[in-house]
């Protein structure tokens, strides 16, 4: 058998290419694993924030026999129960609190200021006002307000007729930012306002917003989601509230110019889609974008007499 010349010992070009390919595959798998682990950690933090809100809401209800008012700002009213120092909206020192920010949200915040607001303070959690105003003429969620006066209506545990485990309370939203994404702004429909009996048409049109560059097709978006929660006189109304008119991660749409009658689903940037949801009994669920629309609707209402259980995650 022929012996190999020692002077030619080494890697062939094919062997070198194979080694490089194997190393590249291992690196890519490692990076995927690291990204997955980081997102798992971020999602856990978001769930932890919701649990702390659940405890604070229960403590608030125990002390007052009702939950915070939806409007002007449920979160500002809850702040003392979460050990967040509330700052007067006239002050310039508004701050961002980690316990109301989900780290999965990659939104680059807008440096914002005008004669009314000095800072755009961040948060990623919205309170449920029910299914939709056009369906029943009221807000049937765990939070409520009068659409004519914008006075917050008091809702307490005794008003959760469907049971606290069957009723949504708080979920997530992706903040508005420099980049207008499909689910991080309130879109102004290029259409006249919808009235009672036209919710289905409203839902259908809202879902037709293009996936990319909606502004190129006449859809104009506002930068208000997740903002101004520390402003008692201006917080809330679909900036810190959401409804169940469409499943999670669908677009948010104004009804003409009426923001209180908007379609405003929760949203997140978690891998795999879906959102974390706090129920009125304090348990946390992960809700898929593919949830049955009827189940999603019933989950948003406090008094539709529905009976089902969303599993804790």
C-alpha positions, 0 to 999 in steps of 0.5 A, spaced: 500 500 500 502 506 498 504 511 503 502 518 504 508 523 503 509 527 510 510 533 506 503 533 503 499 532 510 494 537 511 487 539 510 484 538 503 479 544 500 473 540 501 475 538 508 476 545 510 469 547 507 466 542 511 469 544 517 467 551 516 460 549 514 459 545 521 462 551 525 457 555 522 451 551 523 453 550 530 454 557 531 447 559 528 444 553 533 447 557 539 445 564 537 438 561 536 438 558 543 441 564 546 435 568 542 430 563 545 433 563 552 433 571 552 426 572 549 423 566 554 427 571 560 423 577 557 416 573 557 417 571 564 419 578 566 412 581 562 408 575 566 411 577 572 409 584 571 402 582 570 402 578 576 404 584 580 399 588 577 394 582 579 396 583 586 395 590 586 389 590 583 386 585 588 389 589 594 386 596 591 379 592 590 380 589 598 381 596 600 375 600 596 370 594 594 372 596 586 377 596 581 380 603 579 376 607 574 378 606 566 378 613 565 382 618 566 388 613 567 387 606 571 394 605 571 395 612 575 390 610 580 393 604 581 400 606 582 401 607 589 399 600 590 405 598 586 409 602 589 410 607 584 410 614 586 405 618 582 408 625 579 403 630 577 402 631 570 404 638 570 411 636 572 416 635 567 419 629 571 415 624 569 419 617 569 418 610 566 417 604 571 420 597 569 414 594 572 410 597 567 414 596 561 415 589 557 422 588 555 420 584 549 417 590 546 423 593 541 419 599 540 424 605 539 421 611 543 419 618 540 422 624 543 416 627 544 414 634 547 409 640 546 405 645 549 401 640 553 406 634 554 413 635 556 415 627 556 412 621 553 412 616 558 412 608 556 408 603 559 406 596 555 399 594 559 392 596 557 386 594 561 380 591 558 373 595 557 369 589 554 367 587 547 365 593 543 361 599 544 357 598 537 355 591 540 351 593 546 352 601 547 356 600 553 363 597 556 362 590 559 369 589 561 372 589 568 373 596 567 368 601 564 367 609 563 361 613 560 362 615 553 359 621 553 362 624 559 368 620 560 367 619 567 370 612 569 365 608 572 366 603 578 366 596 577 368 591 583 369 584 584 361 583 585 360 585 578 364 580 575 358 576 573 361 571 569 366 569 574 373 572 575 377 566 572 373 567 566 374 575 565 380 578 562 382 584 566 389 586 563 393 585 557 399 587 553 400 592 548 406 594 543 408 601 544 407 607 539 414 609 536 418 612 531 417 606 526 409 605 525 408 598 525 401 595 523 400 593 531 403 599 534 399 605 532 391 607 532 390 607 524 385 612 522 380 608 517 379 612 510 372 611 511 366 614 514 364 612 521 361 606 523 354 605 527 350 600 531 349 594 527 356 595 523 361 592 527 362 586 522 364 591 517 368 595 521 372 589 523 373 587 516 375 593 514 380 594 520 383 587 518 385 589 511 390 594 513 396 592 509 402 588 513 407 593 511 407 601 509 400 602 511 401 609 510 403 608 503 395 606 502 392 612 505 392 609 512 394 614 517 396 612 524 397 616 531 403 615 536 399 614 542 399 607 544 402 606 551 403 613 552 401 619 557 398 614 563 401 618 568 396 624 565 390 624 569 386 628 565 389 625 558 391 618 560 386 612 557 381 611 552 385 606 548 392 609 549 391 605 556 385 601 554 383 595 550 377 591 547 376 584 544 373 586 538 378 583 534 383 577 536 390 579 539 395 582 534 390 585 530 390 592 528 387 598 532 383 602 528 379 609 530 371 609 528 372 615 524 374 620 529 371 617 535 377 614 539 373 611 544 369 607 539 375 604 536 377 597 535 383 596 540 386 589 541 392 587 545 399 586 542 406 584 543 412 582 540 413 575 543 416 570 539 411 565 536 405 571 537 400 571 542 399 575 548 399 574 556 393 576 559 391 577 566 384 575 569 380 578 574 382 572 579 389 573 578 392 568 574 396 569 567 394 565 561 398 566 554 393 567 548 394 565 541 392 569 535 388 563 533 384 563 539 376 562 537 373 569 536 367 567 540 371 565 546 375 571 545 369 575 545 366 572 551 373 572 555 372 580 554 365 581 558 364 581 565 356 579 564 355 575 558 353 569 562 359 565 559 362 559 562 369 556 560 376 556 563 382 559 560 388 555 562 394 558 566 401 559 563 
